Amino acid sequence: TLDRFVIFNVHYDLDLEKYLCKNDWYHNVIQQMRNNAERYDIKIIISPRACIDGADLLDAGFKIKDVLDMVVFKGCSNDVKSKILEGIELRKPKKME
């Protein structure tokens, strides 16, 4: 049945996503995660919804690691998590708080 459908990529509007996210630091984390997933050829969806909902959860007081488990990782192996988070600082800089 896959032969019956045309498949094409639609890229995210990063300016709109950043505007809706309202958390520049978290938006940057999401962008870095997408870059790592692409570099390692990991098939995972890190959608604008993960960015927007994650920012809302952070505002509500959830910890970043819990937020990422809820909106991005959803059952991923620890190996996948470590590759996607490689080189990413998950502590918000003081100047951005």
matplotlib code that plots the C-alpha trace (Angstrom):
import matplotlib.pyplot as plt

x = [0.0, 2.9, 3.2, -0.2, 0.9, 3.2, 5.5, 7.2, 8.8, 7.3, 9.7, 8.7, 8.3, 10.9, 10.0, 6.4, 7.4, 9.7, 7.0, 4.4, 6.9, 7.7, 10.8, 13.9, 16.2, 13.9, 13.3, 17.1, 17.3, 14.6, 16.6, 19.8, 17.9, 16.6, 20.1, 21.4, 18.6, 19.4, 23.1, 22.6, 19.8, 17.4, 13.8, 11.9, 9.4, 10.4, 7.4, 6.4, 3.8, 6.7, 8.3, 5.1, 3.7, 7.2, 7.5, 4.1, 5.1, 8.3, 6.3, 4.1, 7.2, 8.1, 11.8, 13.3, 14.1, 10.5, 9.2, 11.4, 10.2, 6.6, 6.8, 9.7, 11.0, 7.8, 9.3, 12.7, 15.6, 18.3, 20.7, 18.5, 18.0, 21.8, 22.5, 19.7, 20.9, 24.6, 26.3, 23.1, 23.2, 19.9, 20.4, 18.9, 21.6, 21.1, 20.9, 17.8, 15.9]
y = [0.0, 2.4, 2.6, 4.3, 7.4, 10.2, 11.0, 14.5, 16.3, 19.5, 21.5, 23.3, 27.1, 27.8, 31.4, 30.6, 27.8, 30.1, 32.7, 30.1, 28.5, 31.7, 30.1, 30.8, 28.5, 25.5, 26.2, 26.1, 22.8, 21.3, 22.6, 20.9, 17.7, 17.7, 18.2, 15.3, 13.1, 13.9, 13.4, 10.0, 9.2, 8.5, 8.3, 10.3, 13.1, 16.2, 18.3, 22.0, 20.5, 19.1, 22.5, 24.4, 21.9, 21.4, 25.2, 25.2, 22.3, 24.1, 27.2, 25.0, 23.9, 20.5, 19.6, 19.6, 15.8, 15.0, 17.4, 15.7, 12.3, 13.4, 15.3, 13.9, 10.5, 8.6, 5.2, 5.6, 3.6, 5.1, 4.8, 6.9, 9.5, 9.8, 10.3, 12.9, 14.8, 14.6, 17.9, 19.7, 21.6, 20.9, 23.6, 27.0, 29.7, 32.1, 35.1, 33.6, 32.8]
z = [0.0, 0.4, -3.3, -3.4, -1.5, -2.4, 0.5, 0.8, 3.7, 5.1, 7.2, 10.4, 10.4, 13.1, 13.4, 14.1, 16.5, 18.4, 18.7, 20.0, 22.3, 24.2, 25.8, 23.7, 25.8, 25.5, 21.8, 21.4, 23.2, 20.9, 17.8, 19.1, 19.8, 16.2, 14.9, 16.9, 15.8, 12.2, 12.7, 14.1, 11.7, 14.5, 13.4, 16.0, 15.7, 17.6, 16.6, 17.2, 19.6, 21.7, 21.8, 22.7, 25.2, 26.7, 27.3, 29.0, 31.2, 32.2, 33.1, 35.2, 37.2, 35.7, 35.5, 32.0, 32.0, 32.9, 30.3, 27.6, 28.7, 28.4, 25.0, 23.1, 24.3, 25.1, 25.5, 23.7, 24.8, 27.0, 24.1, 21.9, 24.6, 25.2, 21.5, 21.1, 24.2, 23.3, 24.0, 25.2, 28.5, 30.2, 32.9, 32.0, 32.2, 35.1, 32.8, 31.1, 34.3]

ax = plt.figure().add_subplot(projection="3d")
ax.plot(x, y, z, "-o")
ax.set_aspect("equal")
plt.show()
